Amino acid sequence: MIISEGSIYEAVRATIALPLFFPPIRKGNHLLAHGYLSDPLPIGVAMQEGADIILAMGFESISQTVRKSFPDYILHLSNIISNNLLQASFSFYNLAHHSELITIIPKFQQEIHIFDTHKVPEIIRAGEAEGKKTLPELRKLLGGSRNVP
C-alpha cells in the first residue's frame, strides 16, 4: 500500500511495524507493517510516477555470527529472507525499468542490529561513500549538470 495522504503519524507508525518488535497498525481493512517485508526497495512507485532516472538506496542485513537464542535465530532467518528479497527486487527492476536505475548498496564493516542507533553516523558515512561512486554516472545522465556535486 502506498500512503500518499492522511495521517503522518499513521504512515510513520506503519513504517516501524516489524513483527516480533512492533505490531502492525490497522488502516481500513488493511494491517500495515514495514514495507521492507514485501518490497524492500519500492522502485515500482517511482516507475508508476514516470521517473526517468531513479536513484535507489538500500542495504543488506548482516547476518549475526552468533545466535544465542530463538529470537536471534528468527532475526537471522529474517535477514536471509530480506536480503534475498532485496536482491530479487534489484534484479527485477533492472530488467523491467526502461529508464536509468542507479542503485546504491553500502557495505558495512561490522554487524548492525535493529536497535544500534549509536551506529547511525557509520551508516550515513557508508551510504555517502557508496553514493559518491555513482556521481560520474549521475552527472552523465543529467547532461553534465553543475547542480550535481
Helices and strands as residue ranges (DSSP letters): H 8-15, E 25-27, E 30-32, G 35-37, H 43-48, E 53-57, H 70-96, E 100-104, G 117-119, H 120-133, H 135-141
